[in-house]
């Protein structure tokens, strides 16, 4: 049975590999923002999930380190472009790449990070058929992430979005990557299609839960999120909070909420505080947390089907992430 020290060991292994493999090239300015955004850290959830998916079936994770790093590089590529689209000033409490440099530089750096992620895939020590399987899976996942980003952007100009559409958007934009990290690690280690498929869905369901919680933390200004407090409110983003509020709001509050959404003259602090008052009045946070728990419980039920390997470490890791986000 594994314990918390196992997480630290895997993280140490990845961070050592990360430090020894910076993104380099002859045009220094192209790669400097890439190493900057990667150095901002975070929980390194994606490479850890990849390594844990691998270690469910193989003991030595050295073979999986290039794959884990490829997925972290890809993730940070999406963050650079996402921050540009959202015009976000902060990422993990620091200036975003397009603010520290400029938009054009950030776009080019993001592009080259995607190329570097593919290069890492070509270095994998596995059979050609397995490598093709992983690259095809990666391509599908990357395409879905772009679909999710497109939906998120389209939602910004739509007056109403259903909760099911929102769930599908966050599944594509953020959750399929978490699922693929577990899937890819398992495939590289020789897992069966059934085993890898269960791990994929387990990651996706937890990812949806994480994103709902992240929306809650953004709205209520958690200091540890490293983002602009109330940023989603200021952008009128169609999070589960706003969607459910628009579903529940009644009487004179309907006009008041709509006024907050359309009046550009309202000061930012006033808009955030007034919207939070509506969230509290209509018990929106409690509803959102309940929905997050439902997806988490679905994931916990699903992982029970994976009886051929010891999933204790993986379940403990996911539980720790949920606890840390409360």
Secondary structure, 3 states (H helix, E strand, C coil): CCCHHHHHHHHHHHHHHHHHCCCCCCCHHHHHHHHHHHHCCCCCHHHHHHHHHHHCCCCCHHHHHHHHHHHHHHHHHHHHHHHHHHCCCEECCEECHHHHCCHHHHHHHHHHHHHHHHHHHHCCCCCHHHHHHHHHHHHHHHHHHHHHHHHHHHHCCCCCCCHHHHHHHHHHHHHHHHHHHHHHHHHHCCCCHHHHHHHHHHHHHHHHHHHHHHHHHHHCCCCCCCCCCCHHHHCCCCCHHHHHHHHHCCCHHHHHHHHHHHCCCCCHHHHHHHHHHHHHHCCHHHHHHHHHHHHHHHHHHHHCCCCCCCCHHHHHHHHHHHHHHC
